[in-house]
Amino acid sequence: MLGALFGGVGAWMGQRLLRHKTRKEPFRTQLGMVIVVHLIGVAAVFWLLLR
């Protein structure tokens, strides 16, 4: 569950901290899109649970 909640943010933080693939533009854009989709999914689950 923690991976579903914080996996994208952890990947972004690890990329920044370790300077891994920070200049590879397609990778940066795809990671950003994955994080956005991930956050939408988590928000949808919480919305369904609180409804």
C-alpha positions as CSV (number, residue, x, y, z in Angstrom):
1,M,0.0,0.0,0.0
2,L,2.9,2.4,0.8
3,G,4.3,1.7,-2.7
4,A,1.0,2.7,-4.2
5,L,0.9,5.9,-2.2
6,F,4.5,7.0,-2.4
7,G,6.2,5.0,-5.1
8,G,6.1,7.8,-7.7
9,V,7.3,10.4,-5.3
10,G,10.0,8.1,-4.1
11,A,11.2,7.5,-7.6
12,W,11.3,11.2,-8.3
13,M,13.2,11.9,-5.1
14,G,15.7,9.1,-5.8
15,Q,16.3,10.5,-9.3
16,R,17.0,13.9,-7.9
17,L,19.1,12.7,-4.9
18,L,21.2,10.2,-6.9
19,R,21.2,12.4,-10.1
20,H,20.1,9.4,-12.1
21,K,18.7,10.1,-15.6
22,T,18.0,13.7,-14.8
23,R,19.1,14.9,-18.2
24,K,17.3,12.2,-20.2
25,E,14.2,14.2,-21.4
26,P,12.0,11.3,-22.4
27,F,12.6,9.6,-19.1
28,R,11.8,12.7,-17.1
29,T,8.6,13.3,-19.0
30,Q,7.5,9.7,-18.7
31,L,8.2,9.7,-14.9
32,G,6.2,12.8,-14.5
33,M,3.3,11.3,-16.4
34,V,3.5,8.1,-14.3
35,I,3.4,10.2,-11.1
36,V,0.3,12.1,-12.3
37,V,-1.5,8.9,-13.2
38,H,-0.5,7.4,-9.9
39,L,-1.8,10.4,-7.9
40,I,-5.1,10.3,-9.9
41,G,-5.5,6.6,-9.1
42,V,-4.8,7.1,-5.4
43,A,-7.3,10.0,-5.3
44,A,-9.9,7.9,-7.0
45,V,-9.5,5.1,-4.4
46,F,-9.8,7.5,-1.6
47,W,-12.8,9.2,-3.2
48,L,-14.5,5.8,-3.6
49,L,-13.8,4.8,0.0
50,L,-15.1,8.1,1.4
51,R,-18.2,8.2,-0.7
